[in-house]
Amino acid sequence: MKMKDIGVFCEVYGNTTHNRVLEYLLENQDLDFAIGDTAKEVGISKPKAYDIMSEFGKKEYVKKSRIVGKTQLYVLNKENKIVKLFMKNFKECLNLIINEASNKKEIVV
């Protein structure tokens, strides 16, 4: 199982398994995802991914979207108030990277 490099969201809010899964969902917020694929991309076991998704489902962070074959797909629940906050914070984290890159570019020039 590969260990994904952590992104800026996890650098800011902590490199926990839950945050790594959340960061993956935020990175792919417009896509449907399968729990098995999430586990592979985040570098965790499928049982752990199922546990986290179950928890996220109970909190309504994710919702079922459709079934492809025998695979249940999910989407980030963008209507959830907390998810909206996560999305805002994720965008701010991305802005940090952009600003840091811009500042480095100005210094080099």
C-alpha positions, 0 to 999 in steps of 0.5 A: 500500500502506498503512502500518499504525500500529504497535501497542504490541507493536512499540513495545516490541519494535521496529518491524520487518517481522517484528514487524509481521506477528507483531503482526497475527497476535497481534491476530487469534490466533483467526482464520484468515488468508490471506497476501495479506490479511496483506500488505495489513493490515501494509502490505507486498508479497505476496512479502515476506509469503510470505517471512515466512510461510514463515519462520514456518512453518518455525519452526512459529509458524503452521500451515496450517488450511484452504483456501477456494477456491484460498486457503490459510489459516493460524492461529497455532500456539498450541501452539508454546512461542515463540508462547505466549511471544509471546502472553504478551508481547502480553497484557502489552503490552495491559495496559500500554495499559490501565494507562496509560489508567487512570492518565490517567483518575485524573489527569483526575478 
